[in-house]
Amino acid sequence: MNRVKVWCLYSLYAVLFAVVFAVMLAVLSAAVICIPLGILFAVLGGGMLIFDADFILTELSPLLMLFGGLCAASLSACIGLLCVKAGYAVARLFLVVRRRCDRLRGWR
């Protein structure tokens, strides 16, 4: 019976690890793209405000480019940091699962 419990605990942890890894990979990949693009849009928006230029390709207002770019960069960085924190939480959970499985096996 203990062997089945240990196998179930390790299997559930493996599934949780795979899900968190997939989410971290997706969100951090998006952050790698969004942070530089947000900063680029903020710089372009600031340049358009300073030089009073029109950006005809996207027809976005300079204020929208400036503050939208900063908001996108900051938000994607914060979400990326939350994903890294979730990765640390899953890593700590592995120690809990391993200790419990060791107790169930009678190793400690």
N, CA, C and O of each residue as an XYZ file, in Angstrom:
432
protein
N       0.822     -1.199      0.000
C       0.000      0.000      0.000
C       0.869      1.268      0.000
O       0.591      2.238     -0.706
N       1.936      1.223      0.821
C       2.828      2.381      0.864
C       3.514      2.606     -0.471
O       3.770      3.744     -0.862
N       3.807      1.529     -1.161
C       4.465      1.650     -2.459
C       3.568      2.374     -3.467
O       4.048      3.160     -4.284
N       2.274      2.103     -3.402
C       1.309      2.772     -4.290
C       1.198      4.249     -3.935
O       1.126      5.100     -4.821
N       1.183      4.554     -2.636
C       1.124      5.959     -2.210
C       2.354      6.730     -2.684
O       2.240      7.854     -3.171
N       3.510      6.129     -2.539
C       4.751      6.777     -2.973
C       4.726      7.005     -4.473
O       5.088      8.082     -4.945
N       4.303      6.003     -5.221
C       4.230      6.143     -6.683
C       3.241      7.241     -7.066
O       3.513      8.024     -7.976
N       2.083      7.310     -6.373
C       1.087      8.356     -6.674
C       1.616      9.750     -6.349
O       1.412     10.694     -7.112
N       2.299      9.871     -5.204
C       2.844     11.182     -4.834
C       3.886     11.663     -5.844
O       3.866     12.821     -6.260
N       4.792     10.771     -6.233
C       5.792     11.165     -7.220
C       5.163     11.461     -8.583
O       5.616     12.361     -9.290
N       4.131     10.717     -8.953
C       3.453     10.954    -10.231
C       2.726     12.291    -10.233
O       2.792     13.035    -11.211
N       2.036     12.595     -9.145
C       1.347     13.889     -9.051
C       2.340     15.048     -9.071
O       2.086     16.090     -9.676
N       3.476     14.850     -8.397
C       4.487     15.899     -8.430
C       5.048     16.075     -9.844
O       5.291     17.200    -10.280
N       5.252     14.978    -10.551
C       5.777     15.067    -11.921
C       4.802     15.804    -12.833
O       5.217     16.590    -13.685
N       3.509     15.551    -12.656
C       2.503     16.258    -13.457
C       2.507     17.752    -13.116
O       2.461     18.597    -14.010
N       2.562     18.072    -11.816
C       2.606     19.475    -11.402
C       3.853     20.164    -11.932
O       3.786     21.304    -12.392
N       4.983     19.485    -11.872
C       6.228     20.048    -12.386
C       6.127     20.313    -13.886
O       6.568     21.359    -14.363
N       5.550     19.375    -14.629
C       5.428     19.545    -16.077
C       4.520     20.725    -16.414
O       4.812     21.488    -17.334
N       3.432     20.876    -15.682
C       2.511     21.999    -15.940
C       3.184     23.328    -15.630
O       3.109     24.262    -16.428
N       3.837     23.420    -14.483
C       4.504     24.673    -14.112
C       5.640     24.976    -15.076
O       5.857     26.137    -15.423
N       6.366     23.958    -15.512
C       7.450     24.173    -16.479
C       6.892     24.709    -17.800
O       7.474     25.620    -18.390
N       5.775     24.155    -18.268
C       5.185     24.624    -19.526
C       4.708     26.068    -19.411
O       4.905     26.869    -20.326
N       4.084     26.394    -18.289
C       3.609     27.771    -18.093
C       4.792     28.724    -17.994
O       4.767     29.806    -18.580
N       5.832     28.329    -17.254
C       7.010     29.186    -17.138
C       7.676     29.398    -18.490
O       8.096     30.511    -18.807
N       7.775     28.344    -19.286
C       8.394     28.467    -20.595
C       7.616     29.422    -21.486
O       8.208     30.260    -22.167
N       6.299     29.301    -21.487
C       5.470     30.172    -22.323
C       5.537     31.630    -21.875
O       5.721     32.530    -22.695
N       5.388     31.856    -20.571
C       5.354     33.232    -20.069
C       6.729     33.891    -20.163
O       6.829     35.064    -20.524
N       7.773     33.157    -19.847
C       9.101     33.762    -19.928
C       9.525     33.993    -21.378
O      10.265     34.936    -21.658
N       9.071     33.152    -22.295
C       9.333     33.410    -23.713
C       8.610     34.667    -24.178
O       9.159     35.461    -24.942
N       7.379     34.843    -23.713
C       6.643     36.065    -24.052
C       7.303     37.289    -23.424
O       7.338     38.356    -24.037
N       7.825     37.143    -22.207
C       8.478     38.275    -21.552
C       9.757     38.675    -22.276
O      10.097     39.856    -22.341
N      10.465     37.690    -22.819
C      11.684     37.991    -23.568
C      11.366     38.852    -24.784
O      12.182     39.676    -25.196
N      10.195     38.664    -25.350
C       9.792     39.460    -26.513
C       9.150     40.778    -26.084
O       9.428     41.819    -26.679
N       8.293     40.748    -25.059
C       7.510     41.929    -24.690
C       8.330     43.022    -24.014
O       8.062     44.206    -24.218
N       9.307     42.650    -23.228
C      10.069     43.681    -22.509
C      10.848     44.578    -23.481
O      10.741     45.801    -23.378
N      11.628     44.019    -24.421
C      12.323     44.930    -25.347
C      11.375     45.704    -26.268
O      11.620     46.870    -26.575
N      10.287     45.049    -26.710
C       9.343     45.772    -27.565
C       8.634     46.886    -26.813
O       8.401     47.958    -27.372
N       8.289     46.650    -25.560
C       7.665     47.702    -24.756
C       8.594     48.883    -24.568
O       8.174     50.036    -24.666
N       9.854     48.597    -24.298
C      10.823     49.680    -24.140
C      11.027     50.415    -25.462
O      11.162     51.639    -25.480
N      11.049     49.668    -26.568
C      11.196     50.297    -27.883
C      10.017     51.220    -28.187
O      10.205     52.338    -28.667
N       8.801     50.748    -27.906
C       7.635     51.602    -28.140
C       7.655     52.829    -27.243
O       7.249     53.910    -27.670
N       8.122     52.683    -26.001
C       8.202     53.840    -25.113
C       9.219     54.856    -25.624
O       8.976     56.061    -25.566
N      10.346     54.378    -26.118
C      11.355     55.302    -26.659
C      10.823     55.997    -27.914
O      11.002     57.203    -28.087
N      10.167     55.228    -28.788
C       9.592     55.852    -29.989
C       8.514     56.867    -29.634
O       8.448     57.939    -30.236
N       7.666     56.536    -28.657
C       6.636     57.479    -28.228
C       7.225     58.728    -27.611
O       6.742     59.836    -27.846
N       8.284     58.547    -26.809
C       8.951     59.718    -26.238
C       9.605     60.577    -27.306
O       9.556     61.805    -27.228
N      10.214     59.950    -28.298
C      10.803     60.707    -29.408
C       9.754     61.451    -30.217
O       9.983     62.576    -30.661
N       8.601     60.815    -30.408
C       7.527     61.488    -31.144
C       6.993     62.684    -30.376
O       6.637     63.699    -30.975
N       6.935     62.572    -29.039
C       6.482     63.711    -28.233
C       7.503     64.840    -28.255
O       7.139     66.012    -28.352
N       8.765     64.490    -28.167
C       9.802     65.523    -28.119
C       9.882     66.267    -29.449
O       9.947     67.496    -29.467
N       9.878     65.537    -30.556
C      10.061     66.163    -31.862
C       8.753     66.491    -32.558
O       8.762     66.974    -33.690
N       7.632     66.239    -31.906
C       6.304     66.531    -32.447
C       6.137     65.923    -33.848
O       5.726     66.597    -34.793
N       6.467     64.636    -33.949
C       6.414     63.928    -35.221
C       5.186     63.017    -35.235
O       4.647     62.654    -34.189
N       4.770     62.666    -36.424
C       3.657     61.721    -36.586
C       4.217     60.389    -37.038
O       5.088     60.323    -37.906
N       3.705     59.331    -36.436
C       4.120     57.977    -36.789
C       2.987     57.380    -37.603
O       2.001     56.902    -37.042
N       3.120     57.404    -38.910
C       2.011     57.076    -39.799
C       1.799     55.572    -39.922
O       0.690     55.136    -40.230
N       2.817     54.782    -39.694
C       2.683     53.344    -39.910
C       1.652     52.702    -38.990
O       0.873     51.867    -39.449
N       1.618     53.059    -37.719
C       0.681     52.429    -36.790
C      -0.471     53.334    -36.397
O      -1.473     52.848    -35.874
N      -0.363     54.602    -36.625
C      -1.367     55.604    -36.271
C      -1.671     55.600    -34.777
O      -2.791     55.908    -34.369
N      -0.682     55.254    -33.965
C      -0.842     55.321    -32.520
C      -0.427     56.699    -32.032
O       0.476     57.326    -32.587
N      -1.099     57.157    -30.987
C      -0.711     58.450    -30.433
C       0.591     58.291    -29.653
O       0.876     57.213    -29.133
N       1.376     59.354    -29.570
C       2.651     59.253    -28.849
C       2.483     58.887    -27.371
O       3.285     58.132    -26.822
N       1.449     59.418    -26.733
C       1.232     59.097    -25.327
C       0.872     57.624    -25.140
O       1.299     56.987    -24.177
N       0.088     57.097    -26.064
C      -0.263     55.680    -25.989
C       0.975     54.815    -26.181
O       1.141     53.804    -25.499
N       1.834     55.206    -27.099
C       3.066     54.435    -27.304
C       3.978     54.540    -26.092
O       4.577     53.546    -25.682
N       4.092     55.723    -25.518
C       4.989     55.925    -24.384
C       4.516     55.138    -23.165
O       5.252     54.305    -22.636
N       3.302     55.398    -22.726
C       2.827     54.770    -21.493
C       2.385     53.329    -21.712
O       2.509     52.505    -20.806
N       1.878     53.012    -22.886
C       1.540     51.624    -23.183
C       2.773     50.747    -23.255
O       2.753     49.609    -22.785
N       3.847     51.261    -23.838
C       5.094     50.510    -23.902
C       5.694     50.282    -22.528
O       6.154     49.181    -22.227
N       5.693     51.316    -21.688
C       6.199     51.151    -20.331
C       5.340     50.189    -19.520
O       5.859     49.384    -18.747
N       4.033     50.275    -19.700
C       3.121     49.377    -18.989
C       3.331     47.927    -19.438
O       3.374     47.022    -18.606
N       3.461     47.709    -20.737
C       3.666     46.349    -21.244
C       4.986     45.768    -20.758
O       5.045     44.600    -20.374
N       6.029     46.562    -20.772
C       7.335     46.072    -20.309
C       7.301     45.756    -18.819
O       7.807     44.718    -18.394
N       6.714     46.634    -18.030
C       6.660     46.412    -16.582
C       5.782     45.222    -16.228
O       6.146     44.410    -15.378
N       4.631     45.117    -16.876
C       3.711     44.025    -16.577
C       4.299     42.675    -16.972
O       4.170     41.705    -16.225
N       4.935     42.601    -18.120
C       5.527     41.319    -18.520
C       6.708     40.954    -17.632
O       6.940     39.771    -17.381
N       7.456     41.937    -17.152
C       8.552     41.645    -16.212
C       8.007     41.144    -14.880
O       8.560     40.210    -14.299
N       6.935     41.751    -14.395
C       6.342     41.300    -13.126
C       5.762     39.905    -13.254
O       5.935     39.086    -12.351
N       5.085     39.617    -14.343
C       4.521     38.275    -14.538
C       5.646     37.251    -14.687
O       5.532     36.133    -14.185
N       6.718     37.616    -15.363
C       7.872     36.732    -15.467
C       8.485     36.425    -14.110
O       8.863     35.284    -13.845
N       8.586     37.430    -13.249
C       9.119     37.203    -11.908
C       8.185     36.329    -11.072
O       8.650     35.520    -10.269
N       6.878     36.486    -11.254
C       5.933     35.613    -10.555
C       6.070     34.163    -11.008
O       5.933     33.241    -10.204
N       6.339     33.965    -12.286
C       6.549     32.596    -12.778
C       7.820     31.991    -12.194
O       7.839     30.806    -11.863
N       8.861     32.771    -12.064
C      10.091     32.273    -11.447
C       9.831     31.926     -9.981
O      10.343     30.927     -9.474
N       9.040     32.749     -9.307
C       8.684     32.457     -7.913
C       7.878     31.169     -7.824
O       8.064     30.394     -6.886
N       6.993     30.927     -8.773
C       6.233     29.669     -8.800
C       7.166     28.483     -9.006
O       6.940     27.414     -8.438
N       8.202     28.654     -9.805
C       9.191     27.600     -9.994
C       9.927     27.270     -8.708
O      10.186     26.103     -8.413
N      10.263     28.303     -7.941
C      10.906     28.061     -6.648
C       9.964     27.342     -5.684
O      10.398     26.480     -4.920
N       8.676     27.694     -5.717
C       7.706     27.033     -4.842
C       7.575     25.555     -5.192
O       7.471     24.714     -4.299
N       7.580     25.234     -6.474
C       7.502     23.830     -6.886
C       8.767     23.088     -6.495
O       8.704     21.913     -6.132
N       9.910     23.747     -6.563
C      11.157     23.105     -6.147
C      11.150     22.811     -4.645
O      11.627     21.759     -4.218
N      10.607     23.744     -3.834
C      10.493     23.486     -2.399
C       9.497     22.369     -2.118
O       9.676     21.589     -1.183
N       8.444     22.296     -2.935
C       7.449     21.238     -2.759
C       8.065     19.863     -2.993
O       7.643     18.883     -2.380
N       9.057     19.785     -3.873
C       9.706     18.494     -4.102
C      10.355     17.966     -2.835
O      10.311     16.765     -2.570
N      10.965     18.858     -2.041
C      11.580     18.414     -0.795
C      10.537     17.861      0.163
O      10.790     16.872      0.851
N       9.373     18.487      0.213
C       8.293     18.006      1.072
C       7.815     16.640      0.599
O       7.618     15.733      1.408
N       7.630     16.493     -0.711
C       7.169     15.221     -1.261
C       8.204     14.128     -1.018
O       7.846     13.003     -0.671
N       9.475     14.448     -1.194
C      10.517     13.442     -0.993
C      10.602     12.993      0.461
O      10.763     11.806      0.744
N      10.492     13.962      1.394
C      10.532     13.589      2.812
C       9.353     12.708      3.190
O       9.501     11.742      3.938
N       8.180     13.050      2.666
C       6.994     12.241      2.971
C       7.133     10.837      2.382
O       6.781      9.853      3.031
N       7.635     10.746      1.179
C       7.817      9.431      0.556
C       8.868      8.612      1.297
O       8.732      7.395      1.423
N       9.912      9.269      1.785
C      10.918      8.552      2.567
C      10.322      8.012      3.866
O      10.643      6.900      4.283
N       9.449      8.805      4.508
C       8.791      8.320      5.717
C       7.858      7.150      5.416
O       7.778      6.198      6.192
N       7.153      7.225      4.287
C       6.259      6.131      3.926
C       7.015      4.859      3.622
O       6.526      3.768      3.915
N       8.192      4.969      3.044
C       9.013      3.796      2.740
C       9.692      3.253      3.992
O      10.109      2.095      4.016
N       9.806      4.065      5.017
C      10.448      3.638      6.244
C      11.951      3.867      6.244
O      12.682      3.229      7.001
N      12.411      4.783      5.391
C      13.846      5.050      5.296
C      14.320      5.989      6.400
O      15.516      6.050      6.686
N      13.405      6.717      7.020
C      13.819      7.660      8.066
C      13.026      7.424      9.311
O      13.224      8.116     10.310
